[in-house]
Amino acid sequence: MGIRPPQSESVRRRVAAVEIGEETETDHGWSYAVRVVWMDDTETEHTVLLSWHDHDHWSGGTAAPERIVSRVVRAAGDALGRETLPAKFDAATIRRAVPDLDQRVR
């Protein structure tokens, strides 16, 4: 099945803002409640999981985890659009749906 980007630019909705909410530690990293504000003033809510491994991969351990989550959500939202960005996702999983996510996040 998998996550697929929208087929046309007209379907995409770009991210205006990412608001990071509650952080919860997990066995392998963190879980964040995230609100995305889109350019058309709609909002969506998401749960984003970030492993310690992915945090180190993207920041070398130097950036706060919530900063990495914000970058991941913005990059994934811009690439996938509002209609396709899952309500709950893991940063490693979304990397498969957005092939250039590493470059977008860094």
C-alpha positions as CSV (number, residue, x, y, z in Angstrom):
1,M,0.0,0.0,0.0
2,G,2.3,2.9,1.1
3,I,2.0,6.6,1.2
4,R,2.0,8.3,-2.2
5,P,2.4,12.0,-3.0
6,P,-0.5,13.7,-4.7
7,Q,-0.4,13.5,-8.5
8,S,-0.9,17.2,-9.2
9,E,0.4,20.4,-7.8
10,S,-3.2,21.7,-7.4
11,V,-3.8,19.1,-4.8
12,R,-0.9,20.1,-2.7
13,R,-1.2,22.4,0.3
14,R,2.0,23.9,1.6
15,V,2.9,24.2,5.2
16,A,2.6,27.6,6.8
17,A,3.6,26.6,10.3
18,V,4.4,23.6,12.5
19,E,3.4,23.7,16.2
20,I,5.0,21.2,18.4
21,G,2.9,20.1,21.4
22,E,3.4,17.5,24.1
23,E,6.5,15.3,24.0
24,T,6.4,11.8,25.3
25,E,9.4,9.5,25.7
26,T,9.1,6.1,24.1
27,D,11.3,3.0,24.4
28,H,13.1,4.1,21.2
29,G,12.9,7.9,21.2
30,W,10.0,10.4,21.4
31,S,6.4,10.9,20.3
32,Y,5.1,14.4,19.6
33,A,1.7,15.9,19.2
34,V,2.0,18.2,16.3
35,R,-0.4,20.7,14.7
36,V,0.2,21.8,11.1
37,V,-1.2,25.1,9.8
38,W,-1.5,25.0,6.1
39,M,-1.2,28.0,3.7
40,D,-5.0,27.9,3.2
41,D,-5.4,28.4,7.0
42,T,-6.7,24.9,7.6
43,E,-5.1,22.9,10.4
44,T,-4.4,19.2,10.9
45,E,-3.2,17.3,13.9
46,H,-0.6,14.5,13.8
47,T,1.4,12.2,16.1
48,V,5.0,12.0,15.0
49,L,7.5,9.4,16.3
50,L,11.2,10.1,16.2
51,S,13.7,7.5,17.2
52,W,17.1,8.2,18.8
53,H,18.7,6.8,15.7
54,D,16.9,9.1,13.3
55,H,17.5,12.1,15.6
56,D,21.2,11.3,15.4
57,H,21.1,10.7,11.7
58,W,19.6,14.2,11.0
59,S,21.4,16.2,13.6
60,G,24.4,14.3,14.9
61,G,22.7,14.7,18.3
62,T,23.2,18.5,18.3
63,A,19.7,19.7,17.7
64,A,16.7,19.4,20.0
65,P,14.5,16.5,19.0
66,E,11.4,18.8,18.7
67,R,13.4,20.9,16.2
68,I,14.1,17.8,14.0
69,V,10.4,16.8,14.2
70,S,9.4,20.3,13.1
71,R,11.8,20.0,10.1
72,V,10.5,16.5,9.2
73,V,6.9,17.6,9.4
74,R,7.4,20.7,7.3
75,A,9.4,18.8,4.7
76,A,7.0,15.9,4.5
77,G,4.0,18.2,4.5
78,D,5.4,20.3,1.7
79,A,6.2,17.2,-0.3
80,L,3.1,15.1,0.4
81,G,0.4,17.8,0.9
82,R,-2.4,18.0,3.5
83,E,-4.5,15.2,2.0
84,T,-1.6,12.7,2.1
85,L,0.3,13.5,5.3
86,P,-0.7,10.7,7.7
87,A,-2.3,11.5,11.1
88,K,0.3,9.3,12.8
89,F,3.7,8.5,11.3
90,D,7.3,7.6,12.2
91,A,10.1,9.8,10.8
92,A,11.8,6.7,9.3
93,T,8.6,5.6,7.5
94,I,7.9,9.0,6.1
95,R,11.4,9.0,4.7
96,R,10.4,6.2,2.3
97,A,7.5,8.4,1.0
98,V,9.7,11.4,0.5
99,P,12.9,10.3,-1.2
100,D,14.8,13.6,-0.7
101,L,13.6,14.0,2.9
102,D,17.2,13.8,4.3
103,Q,18.2,16.8,2.1
104,R,15.1,18.7,3.0
105,V,15.6,18.2,6.8
106,R,19.3,19.1,6.9
